[in-house]
Amino acid sequence: MSRILIIDDEEALVNLLADELQAKGHEVLTAYDGIEGVRLAESEPDLVMLDIMMPGMNGFEVCRSIRDQVSCPIIFLSAKQSEADRVRGLTLGGDDYVVKPFGLRELLARIDANLRREERSRQKPAQISRLRFGRLELSLKERLVSVAGEPVTLTRREYDITELLALYAGQVFSREHIYEKIWGYDAEGDASTVVEHIKKIRAKLAAADPSGDYISTVWGIGYKWTNQ
């Protein structure tokens, strides 16, 4: 059973989704505005469904506020259909983006897919617990990155990308491959969000270790982890 948080000001939709998810055995928390949603996010849900257009605090602001608190998947539910809105939602830390109106069966399938992906992401090779590259260390079990013992604060997706590249140091990954590995094959987004995540990872690592050069751009192909 998973704990799912729904944040949406459409009460009828929230009630419908809550009934369907509870029937599947999930625990459901509901909020009808962003402020209450941020408060309920402190309960450490396994998945968040988040509307964008809400009074007071919109979904983008909610996502930005809770992403550093929760590592679970966030699925945007929105009538906003533009590519810019999709990219913004994914760049802020969303894992999936579903446009209203949507088919209930498809949404439930997406919820299941995100929960399965989250479960798989927690399964690490038993024989590998830490990776070290000079002063930088990744602790796979704790999902932590540190430089000379000092933690580097990464968002969930930033950490996922860092771990993927570090686990396969020297291997080149295209933007599309990274997007598929991290967000999943069925995510409705744009691989350009990978570029923004890489920029943020590089900036954080450079601030922690100016002498390090961990992620290299392979022009015309993608990225690879180089500091070994």
C-alpha positions in Angstrom: 0.0 0.0 0.0 1.3 3.5 -0.9 0.5 6.9 0.5 -0.7 9.2 -2.2 -1.2 13.0 -1.8 -3.6 14.7 -4.2 -3.4 18.5 -4.4 -6.1 20.0 -6.6 -8.9 22.6 -6.1 -11.4 20.6 -8.2 -13.2 18.8 -5.4 -15.2 16.4 -7.6 -12.0 15.3 -9.3 -10.2 14.8 -6.0 -13.0 12.7 -4.6 -13.1 10.6 -7.8 -9.4 9.9 -7.7 -9.4 9.3 -4.0 -12.2 6.7 -4.3 -10.4 4.9 -7.1 -7.0 4.8 -5.3 -8.5 3.7 -2.0 -10.3 0.9 -3.8 -6.9 -0.2 -5.1 -5.6 -0.3 -1.5 -3.7 3.0 -1.3 -3.9 5.5 1.5 -5.0 8.9 0.2 -4.4 12.4 1.5 -6.2 15.3 -0.1 -5.6 19.1 -0.2 -7.7 21.6 -2.1 -5.1 24.4 -2.1 -1.3 24.6 -2.3 -0.7 25.8 1.2 -2.5 22.8 2.7 -0.7 20.6 0.1 2.7 21.8 1.3 1.7 21.0 4.9 0.5 17.5 4.1 3.7 16.8 2.1 5.5 16.7 5.4 3.8 13.3 5.9 6.3 11.8 3.4 3.9 10.5 0.7 5.0 7.9 -1.8 3.6 9.9 -4.7 2.1 13.4 -5.2 -0.5 14.4 -7.8 -0.4 18.2 -8.3 -2.6 20.7 -10.1 -1.0 23.8 -11.5 -3.8 26.4 -11.6 -4.9 26.8 -7.9 -5.7 30.0 -6.0 -3.1 31.4 -3.6 -0.2 29.1 -4.4 0.1 27.5 -7.8 1.4 24.0 -8.5 4.8 25.3 -9.8 5.3 27.0 -6.4 4.1 24.0 -4.5 6.5 21.7 -6.4 9.4 24.1 -5.8 8.6 24.2 -2.1 8.2 20.5 -1.5 10.8 19.0 -3.8 13.6 19.4 -1.3 11.4 17.8 1.4 10.1 14.8 -0.5 11.9 12.4 -2.9 8.8 10.7 -4.2 7.4 11.0 -7.8 5.4 14.2 -8.5 2.8 14.0 -11.3 1.4 17.3 -12.6 -2.3 17.3 -13.5 -3.1 20.3 -15.6 -5.2 21.9 -18.3 -2.1 23.8 -19.4 -1.0 22.1 -22.6 2.0 24.1 -23.8 5.4 22.6 -24.2 6.8 25.5 -22.1 4.6 24.5 -19.1 5.5 20.8 -19.5 9.2 21.6 -19.5 8.9 24.0 -16.6 7.0 21.4 -14.5 9.6 18.7 -15.2 12.5 21.1 -14.7 11.2 22.1 -11.3 11.3 18.5 -10.2 8.1 16.9 -11.6 8.3 13.3 -12.8 5.3 13.2 -15.1 2.8 15.6 -16.7 -0.8 14.6 -17.5 -3.0 17.0 -19.4 -6.7 17.5 -18.4 -9.1 16.1 -19.4 -7.5 12.7 -19.1 -8.6 9.1 -19.2 -8.9 7.6 -15.7 -7.4 4.3 -16.7 -4.4 6.0 -18.3 -3.8 8.1 -15.2 -4.1 5.1 -12.9 -1.6 3.2 -15.1 0.8 6.2 -14.9 0.5 6.2 -11.1 1.3 2.5 -11.0 4.3 3.0 -13.4 5.7 5.8 -11.3 5.4 3.8 -8.1 7.1 0.8 -9.7 9.9 3.0 -11.0 10.4 4.5 -7.6 10.6 1.1 -6.1 13.1 0.0 -8.7 15.2 3.1 -8.1 15.6 2.1 -4.5 17.1 -1.3 -5.4 20.9 -0.9 -5.6 23.4 -3.6 -6.4 24.2 -5.3 -3.0 27.9 -5.3 -3.7 28.1 -1.6 -4.4 27.5 0.8 -1.5 29.9 3.7 -2.2 31.6 5.3 -5.2 34.7 7.5 -4.7 36.2 9.9 -7.2 39.0 11.9 -5.6 37.4 14.0 -2.9 33.9 13.2 -4.1 31.9 10.3 -2.7 28.5 8.9 -3.5 26.7 6.8 -0.8 24.2 4.8 -2.8 22.2 3.4 0.1 21.7 6.9 1.6 21.5 8.6 -1.8 24.0 11.2 -0.6 26.8 13.0 -2.4 29.7 14.6 -0.4 33.0 16.3 -1.1 35.7 15.9 1.5 33.0 14.8 3.9 30.8 17.9 3.3 27.3 17.0 1.9 26.3 18.4 -1.5 22.5 19.1 -1.6 21.0 17.7 -4.8 17.3 17.3 -5.7 16.0 13.8 -6.3 16.4 14.0 -10.1 19.8 15.7 -9.9 21.0 12.8 -7.6 19.5 10.2 -10.0 21.4 11.7 -12.9 24.6 11.9 -10.9 24.4 8.3 -9.8 23.6 7.1 -13.3 26.7 8.8 -14.8 28.9 7.8 -11.9 27.9 4.2 -11.9 29.0 4.0 -15.5 31.9 6.3 -15.4 33.4 6.8 -18.9 30.3 5.7 -20.7 28.6 8.3 -22.9 24.9 8.9 -22.4 22.7 10.9 -24.8 20.2 13.4 -23.4 17.4 11.1 -24.6 18.9 8.1 -22.9 19.3 9.9 -19.6 15.7 11.2 -19.9 14.4 7.7 -20.5 16.5 6.1 -17.7 15.5 8.7 -15.1 12.0 9.8 -16.1 10.9 6.6 -17.8 9.8 5.7 -21.3 6.2 6.7 -20.8 6.9 10.2 -19.4 5.5 13.1 -21.5 8.3 15.6 -21.4 11.3 16.8 -23.3 14.9 15.7 -23.1 15.9 19.3 -22.9 15.1 19.2 -19.2 18.2 17.0 -18.9 20.4 20.0 -20.0 19.0 22.2 -17.2 19.6 19.4 -14.6 23.2 18.9 -15.7 23.8 22.6 -15.5 22.6 22.7 -11.9 24.6 19.5 -10.9 27.7 21.0 -12.4 27.2 24.3 -10.6 26.7 22.5 -7.2 29.7 20.2 -7.7 31.9 23.1 -8.8 30.9 25.1 -5.7 31.8 22.2 -3.5 35.0 21.2 -5.4 36.4 23.9 -7.8 39.2 21.6 -8.7 36.9 18.8 -9.9 35.6 18.3 -13.4 33.2 15.4 -13.0 30.7 15.6 -15.9 32.1 16.1 -19.4 30.1 17.1 -22.5 30.7 14.9 -25.5 29.6 17.3 -28.2 26.9 16.0 -30.5 26.3 13.0 -28.3 25.7 13.7 -24.7 27.5 13.5 -21.3 29.8 11.2 -19.4 31.4 11.0 -15.9 35.1 11.6 -16.3 36.8 12.1 -12.9 38.0 8.7 -11.8 
